[in-house]
Amino acid sequence: MILSGRIYFRKLERLGLDEKMAEYKPMLILIILICVLLVGCAAPNAYRMENSDYGVFIGADKETLNTILDDSGNYEIAVIEGQEFSSDEISGFKVGGRMIYSYLNIGSLETFRPYYTDFEDDILGEYENWPDEYWIDVSDKRWQNYISETIAKELYEKGVDGFFIDNCDVYYQYPTDEIYDGLINIMERLNKYDVDIIINGGNEFVSQLILDGRSGLIDGVNQEGVFSSIKDYDNDVFAKQDKEETEYFTQYLDMAKEAGLDVYLLEYTTDSGIAKEIETYCGREGFRYYISCSVELDGQG
């Protein structure tokens, strides 16, 4: 429990704070308030640590991951950026039988990737809130081949237990048969690796998969922002999700559950009330969840 500066100071006085120390009351209060601000994510993070066995750390470096994924037994499933780690490093993260999933971006192209210039001609448009990322034409056979035969193959050979597929929302942005078929082609080819396939977001694509009777191509879905929303991506400012959005996403997740898919939630909040709502919902539905106070998912909260 985090106490305010004034409450904490009165607590010290009851414990016998002498007059000399009382002279430093303003400074003590300032220091305490600064500490509260610096650890502002600590309370929700600790709350999540106690109740969740699922973590998403795609922005975390090796040192941070080694700290998080120690031998304490926390996190049965952890999502990392597998392209940044060696097979030995990934093996080290799998202590205690932990499953390691790797982020795999199939629907957009990031400028920092070494293969950016090879595919920049396939860019479809800008990606809102992410200036170093662009939607890509997944109907391009070269892109399909590269994702499934180069990146996915390398990740598989490193020993990952699953693919955490991102940006199937390209089908929402560009809802054509060509885009849908391109995503289907990639999913079919990823299945040969016999690892778990989790779709992050992409609810329009997944809904169509279910309607088409093809949900067997994937193992689960991860939905961001069911109960929380991001108001400022640059400064990690969050809020409660709009009621209509929450209702839409929970109905979608009901459909995914009924289709036999595993369900995961990824939320962004520092509000303990929202965190409790997430825990209650996931406990009732049998879903896994992870709560972060960092948009970067760098393991800092």
N, C-alpha and C positions, 0 to 999 in steps of 0.2 A: 504494500500500500504506500502511495506517495503522499506525503503530507505537505501542506502549504508552508511557506516560510514562517508565517506568524504562528501557526499551530505548532510547528516543530520547535520554535523558540520557546513558547510557553511550556512545552514538554521538558525542555532543558532546565527552565527555571524551577519546575516542580522537582527536578532531580538535584537541585542545589546549585544553580548557577550563581557565582559570586558577583559582587559589584564591579570588580575589575573586568570580568568578561562581559558584563552588561554594557560597558562602554562600546563594545564592538557589535552591539545588536544590529545596527543598520548594515554593517558589512556582512555579518553572518546571514542576514535575511537575503541580501543580494546574492551571495554565493549559493545559498540553497535554491533560490529561484532559478539561477543559471543552471544548476544541476538538474532541476526538474525539467527545464526546457531541453537540455541535452539528452535526457533519457525519456523524452516524451513518448517514444514508441514502446518503452519497456513494458508497461502494464499490459497492453493488448498482445504484445509479442509473447510474454510469459503465459498469458491466458491461452494463446494458440498452442504454445509448446506443450502445455499440460494435456491438451485435448485432441491434438491432431497428429496423425502418423504419416502425413503427406506434406511434402515441401517443394516449392518451386524456386530454384536459385539460379536462373539462367544468366544473371548478371554478376554472379559471385566469382571471385578468383580462387586459386588453389588454396591459399592460406586460409581464407574465410571458410571454404568448404571443409578443409581439414578440421577446423574448429567446430563447425556445425555437425558434420557427419563423423563424429568420434565414435567410441565404442559404448556410448551410453544407451544405445538401443532406440533412440529417437528416430522417427521417420523410417517407415517400412518402404516407402517409395519416395525417391528424390529426383527432381527434374533438373538437369544441368545443361550447359552449352557444351555438348560432347565434342564439337569440332576444336575446342580449345584445350583438350586434354588428351594425354597419351593412354594407351591401353593399360599400362601399369598404374597410372593415376586413377583411372576409372575402376580398376580392380581393387585399389585401396579404398575407394569410397563404398564398396559393396560389403563392408564388414558386417558380420552378423546376419548374412543373408539378405541384406537390403537390396532392393531392386533399383537400378539406375536407368532412368529414361533420358533420352537426349532430345533437346529442342531441334526441330527440323522445319525450317521455313520454306514452304513450297509455293506460296501464293504471292510473295513479294520479294524484291531484290534490294539488299542493303548495300550502300556505297562502300562500306568497309570490307566487304568480302573480296578475297583475291580474284574471284571470277566475275566481279561486277562488269568490267569492260567487255567481257565475252558475251554478255547478255543484255547490255543496256539498250540495244536496238529493239528489244522485246518489251520495253517499259510501256505500260498502258496509261499511267497517270500518277499524280502525287498521292502520298499517303498522309492523311490528316493527322496532325500532332507528332508525326515522326519524320522530321526533315531529311534524314539520311536514308529514307526507305521509299520504294516505289512499287506500285502494283505491277505484276508481270503477267504476260500472256502465257498461261499454263497450257494452252493448246499447242504451243510450239513443241515439236518432237525433240528438238535439241535440249530444251529445258527439262522435259520429262525424262529423257535419257540421263541427263547429268544428275538430276535429283535422285533417281532410283539406282543408277548403275555406278555412280561415283560417290556422292556424299553419303547416301544411305548405306552403301556397301562398306565404306570406310568406318562408319559408326558401328555397323554390325560386327566388323572384324575387330573393333576395339572392345567388344564385349557388352554393349548396352543391352538392356532388357526390353526396351521399348522406344518407340518414336513418339514424341510430343509434337504433333503436326500443327503448325501455325499458318494462319492467313488463308484458310479456305474461304474466308469472307470475300475473296476476290470474286466469288460467284454472286455475292450480294451486290458488289460494285458493278459487275459486268455480267448480268444474268442471261447468258446465251447458252445454247446447246454446246457450242464449241468449248466454252470454259468448263461447263459441267463434265463433259466427256473427257477433257484433259485431266481434271481432278480424279475422275474415276480410273483413268489409265494409270495415274501415279499410284493410287491406292492398290490397284490390282498387282502392280509390280512390287510394291513394298511388302505385300503379303508373303512373298516367297522367302523372306528372311525369318519368318516364324517368330516374330517378337510382337509385343503388344503395340497396338496403334491407337493413340488417343488424339482426338481432334480438339484443339483449343479454339473455342468460338465456332465460327462457321455454321451457325445454327440453321441458316437457310439451306446450305448444302446438305447437312446431316438430315434435316427434315425431308428433303427430297430423296435422299438415300433410303430412308425408312419407308416413304410412300412407294418407292420403286422396288421394295423388297430386297434391298442390297445392303442393309445395315451390317450384314455379316462380314463386310470388308473391313470393319473397324471393331475395336474392343470397347471403346468408351469415349466419353466427351468430357471436356473441361470447360466450364462456363465462367467467364469473368463478369464481375459486377452484377450479381443477382440482387444483392442487398445493399451494395455500396457503389459509389460512383467517383470518378476522378474529375475534379473541377479545375485543377491546375497541374499539368504534367511536369512542368519545370520545377515546381516547389512542393510537390507531394501534398497537395491540398485535396481532401476528400470530403464526401458528404453521403447522406443516405440516398439510396437509389429511389427514383420516382416510383410510386406505387404501381402505376401501369406497367412500367418496365419489369418490376419484380413479378407481377402477375404473369406477364408474357413469358419470362424466363422459367418460372416454376412450372408453367404448363408445358413448355418445351422439354424441360427435364423429366417431367412425368412421362411424356411420350418416349423419350430416350430410355427411361427405366423400363417401361412396358415392352420396348423392343429388345430388351435383354442386354442393354449397354451399361457398363459401369459409369458412374457419375462422380465428377469431381468439381469443386467450386474453388475459384481463385478470387479472393476479395482484397480490397484495399481500404483500410480504415484504422483509425486510432481511437475510435469510439467504442467503449466497452459494452454499451447497450446494443450496438449493431453486431458486435462480436458475439454476444450472447444469443442474439436472434439467429445468427448463422449457425452456431453450435446446436441450438435447439432444433432447427429445421433439418440439419444434416443428420443429427442423431435419430430423429424420427424417421427419415427417409432411407437411412443407411448409406449416406453419401460421405465421401472424404472431402476435406476442405483444407485450404491454407489461407491465412490472413497475413498480409504484408503491409507495412507502413512505408514502403519504398516502391515507387513505380518501376525502378530499375531492377527489382527483384535480386538485389545484390547480397541478400542474407543479413542485412543490417537491421531488419525489423520485419 
